[in-house]
């Protein structure tokens, strides 16, 4: 990855942090952004890490940050759209227009803004690149009490497929990763809701969730990072338009 300039959104913790760390360890220069500037210790890789405070739903802010990264690095050629929002365990009767607009603003508009800026630079400079959008198995499979979140992730999958067809002639791959249950702070909110409803302890609810996965384990942020690394590599140069499940065999399509 020593020739990759990687921009990772939602990199303050969880999967985003793991993705940024993995690319750094493989030699890439990484720009990591989140609502609050990522503060984790990069250790020996600090000189290859740029940190940004960024709300991906702010179009002007996205434009400014990506322009700054390009100016300081020579140009982003790998984009990982990891930033996202969820509203777990919410019946449709309790959903609101504000919730709908917030989720689409972050989960879809944020992806659109970053993709447009990065691919515009790549096309203008005739450079190859890789776009990796973190979607979800919720965008493919129906889950109760997650309709709005699932709708946004289904939209990301459709967006990815169309972009792959459009950008292929420019030597830009576009893929989506569809994780299942990833052991992150976001998932902890879902597990906590199950625990409250059932009277289970948090650990019991977590174990129950894992038991429904064929591999009998939750995904980890490092699992997501490993697939991102592959999709950005030369070994994946002819893989585009895919929405890859990363869920221990739960959704088989």
WOZI-V111402 format. One record per residue. N is the residue number from 0. PSI is psi in degrees with one decimal (NA if undefined). D_CENTER is the distance of its C-alpha to the mean C-alpha in Angstrom with 1 decimal. Layout:
n->[N | N]
psi->[PSI | PSI]
d_center->[D_CENTER | D_CENTER]
This chain:
n->[0 | 1 | 2 | 3 | 4 | 5 | 6 | 7 | 8 | 9 | 10 | 11 | 12 | 13 | 14 | 15 | 16 | 17 | 18 | 19 | 20 | 21 | 22 | 23 | 24 | 25 | 26 | 27 | 28 | 29 | 30 | 31 | 32 | 33 | 34 | 35 | 36 | 37 | 38 | 39 | 40 | 41 | 42 | 43 | 44 | 45 | 46 | 47 | 48 | 49 | 50 | 51 | 52 | 53 | 54 | 55 | 56 | 57 | 58 | 59 | 60 | 61 | 62 | 63 | 64 | 65 | 66 | 67 | 68 | 69 | 70 | 71 | 72 | 73 | 74 | 75 | 76 | 77 | 78 | 79 | 80 | 81 | 82 | 83 | 84 | 85 | 86 | 87 | 88 | 89 | 90 | 91 | 92 | 93 | 94 | 95 | 96 | 97 | 98 | 99 | 100 | 101 | 102 | 103 | 104 | 105 | 106 | 107 | 108 | 109 | 110 | 111 | 112 | 113 | 114 | 115 | 116 | 117 | 118 | 119 | 120 | 121 | 122 | 123 | 124 | 125 | 126 | 127 | 128 | 129 | 130 | 131 | 132 | 133 | 134 | 135 | 136 | 137 | 138 | 139 | 140 | 141 | 142 | 143 | 144 | 145 | 146 | 147 | 148 | 149 | 150 | 151 | 152 | 153 | 154 | 155 | 156 | 157 | 158 | 159 | 160 | 161 | 162 | 163 | 164 | 165 | 166 | 167 | 168 | 169 | 170 | 171 | 172 | 173 | 174 | 175 | 176 | 177 | 178 | 179 | 180 | 181 | 182 | 183 | 184 | 185 | 186 | 187 | 188 | 189 | 190 | 191 | 192 | 193 | 194 | 195 | 196 | 197 | 198 | 199 | 200 | 201 | 202 | 203 | 204 | 205 | 206 | 207 | 208 | 209 | 210 | 211 | 212 | 213 | 214 | 215 | 216 | 217 | 218 | 219 | 220 | 221 | 222 | 223 | 224 | 225 | 226 | 227 | 228 | 229 | 230 | 231 | 232 | 233 | 234 | 235 | 236 | 237 | 238 | 239 | 240 | 241 | 242 | 243 | 244 | 245 | 246 | 247 | 248 | 249 | 250 | 251 | 252]
psi->[14.4 | -10.0 | 9.6 | 135.9 | 111.9 | 130.1 | 120.6 | 121.9 | 158.6 | 40.3 | 16.4 | -25.1 | -177.6 | -139.7 | -38.6 | -43.4 | -44.3 | -40.3 | -48.3 | -44.9 | -40.3 | -43.3 | -40.1 | -43.8 | -20.6 | 8.0 | 0.8 | 157.6 | 130.6 | 131.5 | 118.0 | 129.9 | 156.3 | 174.3 | -39.3 | 139.9 | 126.9 | 136.2 | 2.5 | 154.7 | 120.0 | -3.4 | -128.0 | -10.7 | 9.4 | -36.6 | -9.9 | 9.9 | 128.8 | 135.4 | 135.9 | 142.1 | 123.7 | 129.6 | 110.1 | -15.6 | -2.6 | 102.3 | -45.7 | -38.2 | -40.7 | -43.9 | -43.6 | -44.9 | -45.7 | -37.7 | -39.1 | -43.6 | -46.3 | -40.7 | -35.3 | -19.2 | -16.1 | -4.2 | 127.7 | 131.1 | -0.6 | 124.7 | 127.6 | 108.4 | 90.5 | -21.3 | 137.6 | 168.3 | 153.6 | 160.0 | 84.9 | 149.8 | 51.1 | 113.3 | 150.2 | -30.8 | -21.1 | -4.1 | 155.8 | 165.0 | -37.3 | -40.8 | -45.5 | -49.3 | -39.1 | -46.8 | -41.9 | -34.4 | -42.3 | -50.0 | -26.1 | -51.6 | -39.2 | -40.0 | -44.3 | -46.5 | -46.6 | -41.9 | -44.5 | -43.8 | -43.5 | -45.6 | -31.7 | -42.2 | -45.5 | -44.4 | -43.6 | -37.5 | 7.0 | 50.6 | 144.9 | 160.5 | 174.7 | 128.2 | 127.4 | 114.9 | 125.6 | 107.5 | -130.3 | 151.7 | -19.0 | -23.1 | -7.2 | -32.2 | 144.7 | 129.1 | 137.0 | 148.4 | 30.5 | 31.0 | -43.7 | -43.4 | -46.8 | -38.0 | -41.2 | -38.3 | -32.2 | -37.3 | -39.9 | -39.2 | -45.0 | -41.2 | -43.4 | -45.5 | -43.2 | -41.7 | -37.5 | -42.0 | -37.4 | -40.1 | -6.9 | -44.9 | -19.0 | 9.0 | 39.2 | 119.4 | 147.5 | 118.2 | 158.2 | 141.6 | 131.6 | 85.5 | 153.0 | -127.8 | 106.5 | 131.7 | 83.1 | 170.4 | -32.1 | -43.2 | -30.8 | -33.4 | -37.6 | -46.6 | -39.7 | -38.1 | -42.0 | -43.4 | -41.7 | -40.6 | -35.9 | -15.4 | 5.0 | 162.5 | 164.3 | -45.3 | -35.8 | -42.4 | -38.3 | -42.6 | -39.4 | -42.5 | -44.2 | -31.5 | -20.9 | -0.5 | 130.7 | -37.9 | -4.7 | 29.1 | 151.1 | 156.6 | 158.6 | 159.5 | -33.6 | -30.9 | -43.5 | -42.9 | -39.9 | -40.3 | -37.5 | -45.6 | -45.0 | -46.1 | -20.2 | -4.4 | 166.8 | -27.1 | -16.3 | 20.6 | -19.2 | 16.2 | 117.1 | 148.4 | 10.6 | 151.7 | 97.0 | 123.4 | 137.4 | 79.2 | 17.2 | 19.5 | 11.4 | -44.6 | 115.6 | 92.9 | NA]
d_center->[19.0 | 21.7 | 21.5 | 17.8 | 16.8 | 13.0 | 11.2 | 8.1 | 7.3 | 7.4 | 9.2 | 12.2 | 11.9 | 10.5 | 7.7 | 7.0 | 10.8 | 11.2 | 9.2 | 11.3 | 14.3 | 14.2 | 14.2 | 16.9 | 18.9 | 19.0 | 20.5 | 17.9 | 18.2 | 15.0 | 14.4 | 12.3 | 12.0 | 11.8 | 14.3 | 16.6 | 16.9 | 15.6 | 18.8 | 18.3 | 20.9 | 20.1 | 23.6 | 24.9 | 21.9 | 22.3 | 24.0 | 20.9 | 18.5 | 18.3 | 17.1 | 16.5 | 16.6 | 14.7 | 14.2 | 12.0 | 14.3 | 17.2 | 18.0 | 20.6 | 18.6 | 15.8 | 18.7 | 20.5 | 17.8 | 16.9 | 20.6 | 21.3 | 18.9 | 20.5 | 23.9 | 23.5 | 22.0 | 23.4 | 20.2 | 16.5 | 16.2 | 12.6 | 9.7 | 6.1 | 4.4 | 2.2 | 5.6 | 7.0 | 10.5 | 12.6 | 16.3 | 17.2 | 20.6 | 21.9 | 24.7 | 24.8 | 28.1 | 26.5 | 23.7 | 24.5 | 24.0 | 22.5 | 19.8 | 19.2 | 19.1 | 16.9 | 14.1 | 14.4 | 14.7 | 11.4 | 9.3 | 11.2 | 13.4 | 10.9 | 9.1 | 12.8 | 14.1 | 12.0 | 12.5 | 16.1 | 16.8 | 15.5 | 17.0 | 20.1 | 20.7 | 20.3 | 22.6 | 25.1 | 25.4 | 25.3 | 22.6 | 20.5 | 16.7 | 13.5 | 10.5 | 7.4 | 5.3 | 3.1 | 6.4 | 8.9 | 12.5 | 13.6 | 13.2 | 15.9 | 18.0 | 19.9 | 19.7 | 22.2 | 21.5 | 17.9 | 18.9 | 17.3 | 13.8 | 14.3 | 15.7 | 12.7 | 10.5 | 13.5 | 13.7 | 10.4 | 11.8 | 15.1 | 13.9 | 12.4 | 15.8 | 17.9 | 16.3 | 16.9 | 20.5 | 20.9 | 19.6 | 20.9 | 24.3 | 22.8 | 21.4 | 17.8 | 15.6 | 12.8 | 10.9 | 8.4 | 7.6 | 8.9 | 9.2 | 12.4 | 13.5 | 11.7 | 14.2 | 12.7 | 14.4 | 12.7 | 14.3 | 17.4 | 18.1 | 18.2 | 20.4 | 22.6 | 23.2 | 24.4 | 26.6 | 28.2 | 29.0 | 30.4 | 32.1 | 30.3 | 29.2 | 25.6 | 25.9 | 27.8 | 25.1 | 22.4 | 24.8 | 25.4 | 21.8 | 21.5 | 24.8 | 23.5 | 21.3 | 23.3 | 22.3 | 23.3 | 20.5 | 17.1 | 14.1 | 13.4 | 10.7 | 12.8 | 12.5 | 8.8 | 9.8 | 12.8 | 11.3 | 9.3 | 12.7 | 14.6 | 12.9 | 13.6 | 17.1 | 20.4 | 20.5 | 17.9 | 19.6 | 20.8 | 17.8 | 16.3 | 15.6 | 14.5 | 12.2 | 12.5 | 13.0 | 12.3 | 14.6 | 17.9 | 19.6 | 19.3 | 18.5 | 20.6 | 20.4]
